[in-house]
């Protein structure tokens, strides 16, 4: 039976090998400097985190291609 609320998440992360990517100050500040290729603020934050930390973004949104970050097509 699932644990209440979000308490199940650490177990799932441990079992799957996923890690949390906390938003750092550099990525948060970088959002403002991004060109306006995409207007969704959350997607822009993902782009900034990818650019700052060398992450690959998993998406089917082709608008993110313009940012030149690594993309894995979903």
TATASUL-V350270 format. One line per field, one symbol per residue. phi: phi as a letter, one per 30 degrees, with the letter a starting at -180 (. if undefined). burial: + if it has 16 or more other C-alpha atoms within 10 Angstrom, else -. A space follows every 50 residues. Layout:
phi: ???
burial: ???
This chain:
phi: .dddhcdddedddddcidbdcddcddddddeddddddbcddddddddddd ddcidcccacddddeddicdbcdd
burial: --------------------------++-++------+----++++++++ +---+-+------+--+-+++---
